[in-house]
Amino acid sequence: MSRTKRLRSAVHEYLDEQGEANTAQIYEHINNRFRWGATMSQLGNILARDVRFKKSGFDNSRFGDGIRTRVCVWQLAAC
């Protein structure tokens, strides 16, 4: 956990402020906030493996070219 401690706490703060957000929104926030940012793999592992975060559903999006994407929506888990 020590390698991603700052990222985990930043994601926790962001979800505490927003209530819930999808993976793409969290990824954009982290990479705008920190100079070094994070990869999508790092972020996915943080969200999936930390017990403080809970998947609350999915968000289906469609881009202009008709490309559909499905991203997870996350929120803080009730401890």
PDB file of N, CA, C and O in Angstrom:
ATOM      1  N   MET A   1       0.806  -1.189   0.000  1.00  0.00           N
ATOM      2  CA  MET A   1       0.000   0.000   0.000  1.00  0.00           C
ATOM      3  C   MET A   1       0.853   1.260   0.000  1.00  0.00           C
ATOM      4  O   MET A   1       0.388   2.319  -0.421  1.00  0.00           O
ATOM      5  N   SER A   2       2.074   1.164   0.457  1.00  0.00           N
ATOM      6  CA  SER A   2       2.873   2.372   0.610  1.00  0.00           C
ATOM      7  C   SER A   2       3.189   3.053  -0.725  1.00  0.00           C
ATOM      8  O   SER A   2       3.369   4.270  -0.760  1.00  0.00           O
ATOM      9  N   ARG A   3       3.259   2.305  -1.805  1.00  0.00           N
ATOM     10  CA  ARG A   3       3.559   2.928  -3.087  1.00  0.00           C
ATOM     11  C   ARG A   3       2.411   3.776  -3.605  1.00  0.00           C
ATOM     12  O   ARG A   3       2.627   4.752  -4.324  1.00  0.00           O
ATOM     13  N   THR A   4       1.207   3.410  -3.245  1.00  0.00           N
ATOM     14  CA  THR A   4       0.039   4.122  -3.762  1.00  0.00           C
ATOM     15  C   THR A   4      -0.731   4.850  -2.661  1.00  0.00           C
ATOM     16  O   THR A   4      -1.913   5.153  -2.823  1.00  0.00           O
ATOM     17  N   LYS A   5      -0.071   5.125  -1.561  1.00  0.00           N
ATOM     18  CA  LYS A   5      -0.758   5.743  -0.430  1.00  0.00           C
ATOM     19  C   LYS A   5      -1.335   7.110  -0.777  1.00  0.00           C
ATOM     20  O   LYS A   5      -2.472   7.408  -0.412  1.00  0.00           O
ATOM     21  N   ARG A   6      -0.569   7.947  -1.477  1.00  0.00           N
ATOM     22  CA  ARG A   6      -1.065   9.275  -1.859  1.00  0.00           C
ATOM     23  C   ARG A   6      -2.223   9.174  -2.850  1.00  0.00           C
ATOM     24  O   ARG A   6      -3.194   9.926  -2.761  1.00  0.00           O
ATOM     25  N   LEU A   7      -2.112   8.248  -3.784  1.00  0.00           N
ATOM     26  CA  LEU A   7      -3.196   8.072  -4.749  1.00  0.00           C
ATOM     27  C   LEU A   7      -4.464   7.593  -4.061  1.00  0.00           C
ATOM     28  O   LEU A   7      -5.554   8.082  -4.359  1.00  0.00           O
ATOM     29  N   ARG A   8      -4.335   6.641  -3.143  1.00  0.00           N
ATOM     30  CA  ARG A   8      -5.491   6.124  -2.416  1.00  0.00           C
ATOM     31  C   ARG A   8      -6.176   7.225  -1.609  1.00  0.00           C
ATOM     32  O   ARG A   8      -7.403   7.331  -1.603  1.00  0.00           O
ATOM     33  N   SER A   9      -5.382   8.033  -0.936  1.00  0.00           N
ATOM     34  CA  SER A   9      -5.982   9.101  -0.137  1.00  0.00           C
ATOM     35  C   SER A   9      -6.615  10.169  -1.027  1.00  0.00           C
ATOM     36  O   SER A   9      -7.637  10.749  -0.660  1.00  0.00           O
ATOM     37  N   ALA A  10      -6.022  10.436  -2.194  1.00  0.00           N
ATOM     38  CA  ALA A  10      -6.600  11.414  -3.117  1.00  0.00           C
ATOM     39  C   ALA A  10      -7.925  10.909  -3.690  1.00  0.00           C
ATOM     40  O   ALA A  10      -8.872  11.681  -3.837  1.00  0.00           O
ATOM     41  N   VAL A  11      -7.993   9.631  -4.011  1.00  0.00           N
ATOM     42  CA  VAL A  11      -9.247   9.050  -4.505  1.00  0.00           C
ATOM     43  C   VAL A  11     -10.302   9.092  -3.408  1.00  0.00           C
ATOM     44  O   VAL A  11     -11.468   9.382  -3.676  1.00  0.00           O
ATOM     45  N   HIS A  12      -9.899   8.804  -2.183  1.00  0.00           N
ATOM     46  CA  HIS A  12     -10.837   8.838  -1.056  1.00  0.00           C
ATOM     47  C   HIS A  12     -11.393  10.245  -0.857  1.00  0.00           C
ATOM     48  O   HIS A  12     -12.598  10.411  -0.669  1.00  0.00           O
ATOM     49  N   GLU A  13     -10.532  11.255  -0.896  1.00  0.00           N
ATOM     50  CA  GLU A  13     -10.978  12.643  -0.750  1.00  0.00           C
ATOM     51  C   GLU A  13     -11.931  13.039  -1.881  1.00  0.00           C
ATOM     52  O   GLU A  13     -12.947  13.692  -1.644  1.00  0.00           O
ATOM     53  N   TYR A  14     -11.596  12.641  -3.099  1.00  0.00           N
ATOM     54  CA  TYR A  14     -12.428  12.986  -4.255  1.00  0.00           C
ATOM     55  C   TYR A  14     -13.816  12.349  -4.139  1.00  0.00           C
ATOM     56  O   TYR A  14     -14.825  13.012  -4.380  1.00  0.00           O
ATOM     57  N   LEU A  15     -13.867  11.083  -3.777  1.00  0.00           N
ATOM     58  CA  LEU A  15     -15.157  10.417  -3.634  1.00  0.00           C
ATOM     59  C   LEU A  15     -15.934  10.951  -2.436  1.00  0.00           C
ATOM     60  O   LEU A  15     -17.165  10.943  -2.445  1.00  0.00           O
ATOM     61  N   ASP A  16     -15.235  11.410  -1.414  1.00  0.00           N
ATOM     62  CA  ASP A  16     -15.901  12.010  -0.262  1.00  0.00           C
ATOM     63  C   ASP A  16     -16.594  13.307  -0.672  1.00  0.00           C
ATOM     64  O   ASP A  16     -17.691  13.607  -0.202  1.00  0.00           O
ATOM     65  N   GLU A  17     -15.943  14.081  -1.557  1.00  0.00           N
ATOM     66  CA  GLU A  17     -16.526  15.336  -2.046  1.00  0.00           C
ATOM     67  C   GLU A  17     -17.653  15.094  -3.043  1.00  0.00           C
ATOM     68  O   GLU A  17     -18.701  15.735  -2.962  1.00  0.00           O
ATOM     69  N   GLN A  18     -17.443  14.172  -3.983  1.00  0.00           N
ATOM     70  CA  GLN A  18     -18.376  13.966  -5.087  1.00  0.00           C
ATOM     71  C   GLN A  18     -19.533  13.025  -4.749  1.00  0.00           C
ATOM     72  O   GLN A  18     -20.603  13.124  -5.351  1.00  0.00           O
ATOM     73  N   GLY A  19     -19.334  12.133  -3.815  1.00  0.00           N
ATOM     74  CA  GLY A  19     -20.355  11.124  -3.506  1.00  0.00           C
ATOM     75  C   GLY A  19     -20.111   9.863  -4.302  1.00  0.00           C
ATOM     76  O   GLY A  19     -19.858   8.803  -3.730  1.00  0.00           O
ATOM     77  N   GLU A  20     -20.185   9.968  -5.629  1.00  0.00           N
ATOM     78  CA  GLU A  20     -19.831   8.851  -6.498  1.00  0.00           C
ATOM     79  C   GLU A  20     -19.323   9.398  -7.824  1.00  0.00           C
ATOM     80  O   GLU A  20     -19.693  10.495  -8.242  1.00  0.00           O
ATOM     81  N   ALA A  21     -18.473   8.619  -8.475  1.00  0.00           N
ATOM     82  CA  ALA A  21     -17.895   9.031  -9.747  1.00  0.00           C
ATOM     83  C   ALA A  21     -17.484   7.781 -10.506  1.00  0.00           C
ATOM     84  O   ALA A  21     -17.216   6.737  -9.911  1.00  0.00           O
ATOM     85  N   ASN A  22     -17.436   7.900 -11.834  1.00  0.00           N
ATOM     86  CA  ASN A  22     -16.996   6.735 -12.602  1.00  0.00           C
ATOM     87  C   ASN A  22     -15.476   6.729 -12.716  1.00  0.00           C
ATOM     88  O   ASN A  22     -14.805   7.695 -12.352  1.00  0.00           O
ATOM     89  N   THR A  23     -14.956   5.633 -13.222  1.00  0.00           N
ATOM     90  CA  THR A  23     -13.512   5.439 -13.275  1.00  0.00           C
ATOM     91  C   THR A  23     -12.834   6.521 -14.113  1.00  0.00           C
ATOM     92  O   THR A  23     -11.763   7.005 -13.747  1.00  0.00           O
ATOM     93  N   ALA A  24     -13.439   6.900 -15.222  1.00  0.00           N
ATOM     94  CA  ALA A  24     -12.846   7.918 -16.099  1.00  0.00           C
ATOM     95  C   ALA A  24     -12.763   9.278 -15.407  1.00  0.00           C
ATOM     96  O   ALA A  24     -11.779   9.997 -15.577  1.00  0.00           O
ATOM     97  N   GLN A  25     -13.775   9.632 -14.638  1.00  0.00           N
ATOM     98  CA  GLN A  25     -13.761  10.903 -13.915  1.00  0.00           C
ATOM     99  C   GLN A  25     -12.678  10.908 -12.843  1.00  0.00           C
ATOM    100  O   GLN A  25     -11.976  11.904 -12.669  1.00  0.00           O
ATOM    101  N   ILE A  26     -12.543   9.800 -12.130  1.00  0.00           N
ATOM    102  CA  ILE A  26     -11.509   9.692 -11.097  1.00  0.00           C
ATOM    103  C   ILE A  26     -10.126   9.759 -11.734  1.00  0.00           C
ATOM    104  O   ILE A  26      -9.235  10.437 -11.223  1.00  0.00           O
ATOM    105  N   TYR A  27      -9.947   9.057 -12.847  1.00  0.00           N
ATOM    106  CA  TYR A  27      -8.674   9.043 -13.571  1.00  0.00           C
ATOM    107  C   TYR A  27      -8.289  10.453 -14.012  1.00  0.00           C
ATOM    108  O   TYR A  27      -7.140  10.863 -13.849  1.00  0.00           O
ATOM    109  N   GLU A  28      -9.235  11.186 -14.562  1.00  0.00           N
ATOM    110  CA  GLU A  28      -8.973  12.555 -15.009  1.00  0.00           C
ATOM    111  C   GLU A  28      -8.614  13.457 -13.828  1.00  0.00           C
ATOM    112  O   GLU A  28      -7.703  14.277 -13.929  1.00  0.00           O
ATOM    113  N   HIS A  29      -9.328  13.307 -12.710  1.00  0.00           N
ATOM    114  CA  HIS A  29      -9.045  14.124 -11.529  1.00  0.00           C
ATOM    115  C   HIS A  29      -7.638  13.848 -11.003  1.00  0.00           C
ATOM    116  O   HIS A  29      -6.894  14.783 -10.706  1.00  0.00           O
ATOM    117  N   ILE A  30      -7.274  12.595 -10.889  1.00  0.00           N
ATOM    118  CA  ILE A  30      -5.951  12.228 -10.362  1.00  0.00           C
ATOM    119  C   ILE A  30      -4.846  12.762 -11.270  1.00  0.00           C
ATOM    120  O   ILE A  30      -3.856  13.307 -10.782  1.00  0.00           O
ATOM    121  N   ASN A  31      -5.005  12.611 -12.575  1.00  0.00           N
ATOM    122  CA  ASN A  31      -3.950  13.050 -13.494  1.00  0.00           C
ATOM    123  C   ASN A  31      -3.883  14.569 -13.626  1.00  0.00           C
ATOM    124  O   ASN A  31      -2.842  15.098 -14.017  1.00  0.00           O
ATOM    125  N   ASN A  32      -4.945  15.275 -13.317  1.00  0.00           N
ATOM    126  CA  ASN A  32      -4.886  16.738 -13.280  1.00  0.00           C
ATOM    127  C   ASN A  32      -4.322  17.249 -11.971  1.00  0.00           C
ATOM    128  O   ASN A  32      -3.715  18.319 -11.929  1.00  0.00           O
ATOM    129  N   ARG A  33      -4.514  16.503 -10.915  1.00  0.00           N
ATOM    130  CA  ARG A  33      -4.074  16.954  -9.597  1.00  0.00           C
ATOM    131  C   ARG A  33      -2.589  16.729  -9.376  1.00  0.00           C
ATOM    132  O   ARG A  33      -1.903  17.604  -8.848  1.00  0.00           O
ATOM    133  N   PHE A  34      -2.085  15.571  -9.771  1.00  0.00           N
ATOM    134  CA  PHE A  34      -0.686  15.239  -9.530  1.00  0.00           C
ATOM    135  C   PHE A  34       0.132  15.370 -10.805  1.00  0.00           C
ATOM    136  O   PHE A  34      -0.341  15.065 -11.899  1.00  0.00           O
ATOM    137  N   ARG A  35       1.344  15.820 -10.647  1.00  0.00           N
ATOM    138  CA  ARG A  35       2.230  15.974 -11.789  1.00  0.00           C
ATOM    139  C   ARG A  35       2.583  14.628 -12.412  1.00  0.00           C
ATOM    140  O   ARG A  35       2.685  14.517 -13.634  1.00  0.00           O
ATOM    141  N   TRP A  36       2.771  13.603 -11.577  1.00  0.00           N
ATOM    142  CA  TRP A  36       3.166  12.292 -12.076  1.00  0.00           C
ATOM    143  C   TRP A  36       1.969  11.447 -12.491  1.00  0.00           C
ATOM    144  O   TRP A  36       2.123  10.535 -13.304  1.00  0.00           O
ATOM    145  N   GLY A  37       0.789  11.721 -11.962  1.00  0.00           N
ATOM    146  CA  GLY A  37      -0.430  11.021 -12.360  1.00  0.00           C
ATOM    147  C   GLY A  37      -0.441   9.551 -11.994  1.00  0.00           C
ATOM    148  O   GLY A  37       0.292   9.109 -11.109  1.00  0.00           O
ATOM    149  N   ALA A  38      -1.274   8.808 -12.680  1.00  0.00           N
ATOM    150  CA  ALA A  38      -1.409   7.375 -12.457  1.00  0.00           C
ATOM    151  C   ALA A  38      -1.856   6.727 -13.755  1.00  0.00           C
ATOM    152  O   ALA A  38      -2.468   7.372 -14.606  1.00  0.00           O
ATOM    153  N   THR A  39      -1.546   5.451 -13.899  1.00  0.00           N
ATOM    154  CA  THR A  39      -2.032   4.716 -15.059  1.00  0.00           C
ATOM    155  C   THR A  39      -3.422   4.178 -14.744  1.00  0.00           C
ATOM    156  O   THR A  39      -3.816   4.100 -13.580  1.00  0.00           O
ATOM    157  N   MET A  40      -4.149   3.815 -15.770  1.00  0.00           N
ATOM    158  CA  MET A  40      -5.475   3.254 -15.565  1.00  0.00           C
ATOM    159  C   MET A  40      -5.384   1.920 -14.820  1.00  0.00           C
ATOM    160  O   MET A  40      -6.283   1.587 -14.047  1.00  0.00           O
ATOM    161  N   SER A  41      -4.327   1.166 -15.038  1.00  0.00           N
ATOM    162  CA  SER A  41      -4.143  -0.092 -14.317  1.00  0.00           C
ATOM    163  C   SER A  41      -3.944   0.141 -12.824  1.00  0.00           C
ATOM    164  O   SER A  41      -4.519  -0.568 -11.998  1.00  0.00           O
ATOM    165  N   GLN A  42      -3.132   1.129 -12.483  1.00  0.00           N
ATOM    166  CA  GLN A  42      -2.932   1.464 -11.078  1.00  0.00           C
ATOM    167  C   GLN A  42      -4.248   1.874 -10.433  1.00  0.00           C
ATOM    168  O   GLN A  42      -4.579   1.421  -9.338  1.00  0.00           O
ATOM    169  N   LEU A  43      -4.983   2.721 -11.107  1.00  0.00           N
ATOM    170  CA  LEU A  43      -6.240   3.206 -10.567  1.00  0.00           C
ATOM    171  C   LEU A  43      -7.245   2.071 -10.417  1.00  0.00           C
ATOM    172  O   LEU A  43      -7.939   1.992  -9.404  1.00  0.00           O
ATOM    173  N   GLY A  44      -7.329   1.204 -11.398  1.00  0.00           N
ATOM    174  CA  GLY A  44      -8.233   0.065 -11.313  1.00  0.00           C
ATOM    175  C   GLY A  44      -7.906  -0.840 -10.147  1.00  0.00           C
ATOM    176  O   GLY A  44      -8.809  -1.315  -9.458  1.00  0.00           O
ATOM    177  N   ASN A  45      -6.626  -1.086  -9.916  1.00  0.00           N
ATOM    178  CA  ASN A  45      -6.219  -1.927  -8.782  1.00  0.00           C
ATOM    179  C   ASN A  45      -6.519  -1.250  -7.454  1.00  0.00           C
ATOM    180  O   ASN A  45      -6.942  -1.908  -6.503  1.00  0.00           O
ATOM    181  N   ILE A  46      -6.305   0.049  -7.381  1.00  0.00           N
ATOM    182  CA  ILE A  46      -6.609   0.785  -6.151  1.00  0.00           C
ATOM    183  C   ILE A  46      -8.095   0.684  -5.834  1.00  0.00           C
ATOM    184  O   ILE A  46      -8.474   0.385  -4.701  1.00  0.00           O
ATOM    185  N   LEU A  47      -8.927   0.932  -6.824  1.00  0.00           N
ATOM    186  CA  LEU A  47     -10.369   0.928  -6.601  1.00  0.00           C
ATOM    187  C   LEU A  47     -10.897  -0.470  -6.289  1.00  0.00           C
ATOM    188  O   LEU A  47     -11.778  -0.624  -5.444  1.00  0.00           O
ATOM    189  N   ALA A  48     -10.377  -1.467  -6.950  1.00  0.00           N
ATOM    190  CA  ALA A  48     -10.895  -2.821  -6.782  1.00  0.00           C
ATOM    191  C   ALA A  48     -10.424  -3.485  -5.492  1.00  0.00           C
ATOM    192  O   ALA A  48     -11.150  -4.299  -4.920  1.00  0.00           O
ATOM    193  N   ARG A  49      -9.237  -3.156  -5.031  1.00  0.00           N
ATOM    194  CA  ARG A  49      -8.647  -3.893  -3.911  1.00  0.00           C
ATOM    195  C   ARG A  49      -8.731  -3.191  -2.563  1.00  0.00           C
ATOM    196  O   ARG A  49      -8.530  -3.821  -1.525  1.00  0.00           O
ATOM    197  N   ASP A  50      -9.019  -1.920  -2.567  1.00  0.00           N
ATOM    198  CA  ASP A  50      -9.126  -1.195  -1.307  1.00  0.00           C
ATOM    199  C   ASP A  50     -10.554  -1.324  -0.779  1.00  0.00           C
ATOM    200  O   ASP A  50     -11.516  -1.057  -1.500  1.00  0.00           O
ATOM    201  N   VAL A  51     -10.684  -1.732   0.473  1.00  0.00           N
ATOM    202  CA  VAL A  51     -12.017  -1.984   1.042  1.00  0.00           C
ATOM    203  C   VAL A  51     -12.797  -0.697   1.289  1.00  0.00           C
ATOM    204  O   VAL A  51     -13.999  -0.755   1.547  1.00  0.00           O
ATOM    205  N   ARG A  52     -12.144   0.464   1.217  1.00  0.00           N
ATOM    206  CA  ARG A  52     -12.840   1.740   1.422  1.00  0.00           C
ATOM    207  C   ARG A  52     -13.704   2.133   0.239  1.00  0.00           C
ATOM    208  O   ARG A  52     -14.565   3.003   0.371  1.00  0.00           O
ATOM    209  N   PHE A  53     -13.492   1.504  -0.932  1.00  0.00           N
ATOM    210  CA  PHE A  53     -14.222   1.846  -2.139  1.00  0.00           C
ATOM    211  C   PHE A  53     -15.144   0.709  -2.533  1.00  0.00           C
ATOM    212  O   PHE A  53     -14.803  -0.467  -2.407  1.00  0.00           O
ATOM    213  N   LYS A  54     -16.330   1.089  -3.016  1.00  0.00           N
ATOM    214  CA  LYS A  54     -17.336   0.097  -3.389  1.00  0.00           C
ATOM    215  C   LYS A  54     -17.867   0.427  -4.778  1.00  0.00           C
ATOM    216  O   LYS A  54     -18.169   1.579  -5.087  1.00  0.00           O
ATOM    217  N   LYS A  55     -17.976  -0.608  -5.607  1.00  0.00           N
ATOM    218  CA  LYS A  55     -18.552  -0.426  -6.939  1.00  0.00           C
ATOM    219  C   LYS A  55     -20.061  -0.326  -6.798  1.00  0.00           C
ATOM    220  O   LYS A  55     -20.695  -1.220  -6.239  1.00  0.00           O
ATOM    221  N   SER A  56     -20.638   0.761  -7.302  1.00  0.00           N
ATOM    222  CA  SER A  56     -22.070   0.962  -7.127  1.00  0.00           C
ATOM    223  C   SER A  56     -22.861   0.751  -8.414  1.00  0.00           C
ATOM    224  O   SER A  56     -24.089   0.836  -8.401  1.00  0.00           O
ATOM    225  N   GLY A  57     -22.185   0.480  -9.513  1.00  0.00           N
ATOM    226  CA  GLY A  57     -22.889   0.229 -10.756  1.00  0.00           C
ATOM    227  C   GLY A  57     -22.002   0.476 -11.958  1.00  0.00           C
ATOM    228  O   GLY A  57     -20.776   0.527 -11.852  1.00  0.00           O
ATOM    229  N   PHE A  58     -22.653   0.631 -13.117  1.00  0.00           N
ATOM    230  CA  PHE A  58     -21.937   0.851 -14.362  1.00  0.00           C
ATOM    231  C   PHE A  58     -22.522   2.057 -15.077  1.00  0.00           C
ATOM    232  O   PHE A  58     -23.698   2.386 -14.916  1.00  0.00           O
ATOM    233  N   ASP A  59     -21.682   2.710 -15.867  1.00  0.00           N
ATOM    234  CA  ASP A  59     -22.096   3.855 -16.658  1.00  0.00           C
ATOM    235  C   ASP A  59     -21.824   3.523 -18.122  1.00  0.00           C
ATOM    236  O   ASP A  59     -20.674   3.319 -18.511  1.00  0.00           O
ATOM    237  N   ASN A  60     -22.870   3.469 -18.927  1.00  0.00           N
ATOM    238  CA  ASN A  60     -22.730   3.195 -20.352  1.00  0.00           C
ATOM    239  C   ASN A  60     -22.672   4.517 -21.096  1.00  0.00           C
ATOM    240  O   ASN A  60     -23.593   5.329 -21.005  1.00  0.00           O
ATOM    241  N   SER A  61     -21.595   4.733 -21.827  1.00  0.00           N
ATOM    242  CA  SER A  61     -21.401   5.972 -22.572  1.00  0.00           C
ATOM    243  C   SER A  61     -21.257   5.665 -24.052  1.00  0.00           C
ATOM    244  O   SER A  61     -20.925   4.546 -24.445  1.00  0.00           O
ATOM    245  N   ARG A  62     -21.514   6.681 -24.861  1.00  0.00           N
ATOM    246  CA  ARG A  62     -21.362   6.529 -26.301  1.00  0.00           C
ATOM    247  C   ARG A  62     -20.610   7.740 -26.840  1.00  0.00           C
ATOM    248  O   ARG A  62     -20.970   8.883 -26.561  1.00  0.00           O
ATOM    249  N   PHE A  63     -19.561   7.476 -27.614  1.00  0.00           N
ATOM    250  CA  PHE A  63     -18.792   8.544 -28.233  1.00  0.00           C
ATOM    251  C   PHE A  63     -19.418   8.910 -29.567  1.00  0.00           C
ATOM    252  O   PHE A  63     -20.342   8.239 -30.027  1.00  0.00           O
ATOM    253  N   GLY A  64     -18.922   9.967 -30.188  1.00  0.00           N
ATOM    254  CA  GLY A  64     -19.466  10.472 -31.442  1.00  0.00           C
ATOM    255  C   GLY A  64     -19.446   9.469 -32.586  1.00  0.00           C
ATOM    256  O   GLY A  64     -20.334   9.493 -33.438  1.00  0.00           O
ATOM    257  N   ASP A  65     -18.457   8.593 -32.620  1.00  0.00           N
ATOM    258  CA  ASP A  65     -18.346   7.616 -33.704  1.00  0.00           C
ATOM    259  C   ASP A  65     -19.199   6.378 -33.462  1.00  0.00           C
ATOM    260  O   ASP A  65     -19.130   5.423 -34.235  1.00  0.00           O
ATOM    261  N   GLY A  66     -19.992   6.379 -32.413  1.00  0.00           N
ATOM    262  CA  GLY A  66     -20.822   5.221 -32.108  1.00  0.00           C
ATOM    263  C   GLY A  66     -20.127   4.183 -31.260  1.00  0.00           C
ATOM    264  O   GLY A  66     -20.650   3.086 -31.064  1.00  0.00           O
ATOM    265  N   ILE A  67     -18.947   4.520 -30.750  1.00  0.00           N
ATOM    266  CA  ILE A  67     -18.203   3.589 -29.903  1.00  0.00           C
ATOM    267  C   ILE A  67     -18.812   3.619 -28.507  1.00  0.00           C
ATOM    268  O   ILE A  67     -18.921   4.677 -27.888  1.00  0.00           O
ATOM    269  N   ARG A  68     -19.199   2.467 -28.029  1.00  0.00           N
ATOM    270  CA  ARG A  68     -19.802   2.376 -26.697  1.00  0.00           C
ATOM    271  C   ARG A  68     -18.753   1.925 -25.690  1.00  0.00           C
ATOM    272  O   ARG A  68     -17.936   1.048 -25.973  1.00  0.00           O
ATOM    273  N   THR A  69     -18.789   2.529 -24.529  1.00  0.00           N
ATOM    274  CA  THR A  69     -17.901   2.131 -23.447  1.00  0.00           C
ATOM    275  C   THR A  69     -18.719   1.899 -22.192  1.00  0.00           C
ATOM    276  O   THR A  69     -19.796   2.471 -22.021  1.00  0.00           O
ATOM    277  N   ARG A  70     -18.206   1.068 -21.333  1.00  0.00           N
ATOM    278  CA  ARG A  70     -18.861   0.787 -20.060  1.00  0.00           C
ATOM    279  C   ARG A  70     -17.813   0.934 -18.969  1.00  0.00           C
ATOM    280  O   ARG A  70     -16.820   0.207 -18.950  1.00  0.00           O
ATOM    281  N   VAL A  71     -18.033   1.865 -18.074  1.00  0.00           N
ATOM    282  CA  VAL A  71     -17.111   2.102 -16.972  1.00  0.00           C
ATOM    283  C   VAL A  71     -17.841   1.903 -15.651  1.00  0.00           C
ATOM    284  O   VAL A  71     -19.057   2.071 -15.568  1.00  0.00           O
ATOM    285  N   CYS A  72     -17.093   1.548 -14.632  1.00  0.00           N
ATOM    286  CA  CYS A  72     -17.662   1.322 -13.306  1.00  0.00           C
ATOM    287  C   CYS A  72     -17.889   2.643 -12.591  1.00  0.00           C
ATOM    288  O   CYS A  72     -17.147   3.605 -12.785  1.00  0.00           O
ATOM    289  N   VAL A  73     -18.918   2.676 -11.767  1.00  0.00           N
ATOM    290  CA  VAL A  73     -19.192   3.827 -10.921  1.00  0.00           C
ATOM    291  C   VAL A  73     -18.831   3.420  -9.498  1.00  0.00           C
ATOM    292  O   VAL A  73     -19.224   2.351  -9.029  1.00  0.00           O
ATOM    293  N   TRP A  74     -18.075   4.287  -8.811  1.00  0.00           N
ATOM    294  CA  TRP A  74     -17.539   3.986  -7.485  1.00  0.00           C
ATOM    295  C   TRP A  74     -18.063   4.956  -6.454  1.00  0.00           C
ATOM    296  O   TRP A  74     -18.391   6.099  -6.770  1.00  0.00           O
ATOM    297  N   GLN A  75     -18.141   4.499  -5.225  1.00  0.00           N
ATOM    298  CA  GLN A  75     -18.484   5.332  -4.090  1.00  0.00           C
ATOM    299  C   GLN A  75     -17.751   4.805  -2.873  1.00  0.00           C
ATOM    300  O   GLN A  75     -17.144   3.735  -2.919  1.00  0.00           O
ATOM    301  N   LEU A  76     -17.807   5.557  -1.783  1.00  0.00           N
ATOM    302  CA  LEU A  76     -17.177   5.119  -0.552  1.00  0.00           C
ATOM    303  C   LEU A  76     -18.039   4.037   0.102  1.00  0.00           C
ATOM    304  O   LEU A  76     -19.265   4.133   0.133  1.00  0.00           O
ATOM    305  N   ALA A  77     -17.382   3.027   0.611  1.00  0.00           N
ATOM    306  CA  ALA A  77     -18.085   1.953   1.291  1.00  0.00           C
ATOM    307  C   ALA A  77     -18.440   2.393   2.692  1.00  0.00           C
ATOM    308  O   ALA A  77     -17.670   3.109   3.333  1.00  0.00           O
ATOM    309  N   ALA A  78     -19.597   1.976   3.176  1.00  0.00           N
ATOM    310  CA  ALA A  78     -20.001   2.287   4.541  1.00  0.00           C
ATOM    311  C   ALA A  78     -19.261   1.338   5.477  1.00  0.00           C
ATOM    312  O   ALA A  78     -19.475   0.126   5.450  1.00  0.00           O
ATOM    313  N   CYS A  79     -18.404   1.895   6.289  1.00  0.00           N
ATOM    314  CA  CYS A  79     -17.587   1.065   7.190  1.00  0.00           C
ATOM    315  C   CYS A  79     -18.229   0.915   8.534  1.00  0.00           C
ATOM    316  O   CYS A  79     -17.678   0.250   9.411  1.00  0.00           O
TER     317      CYS A  79
END
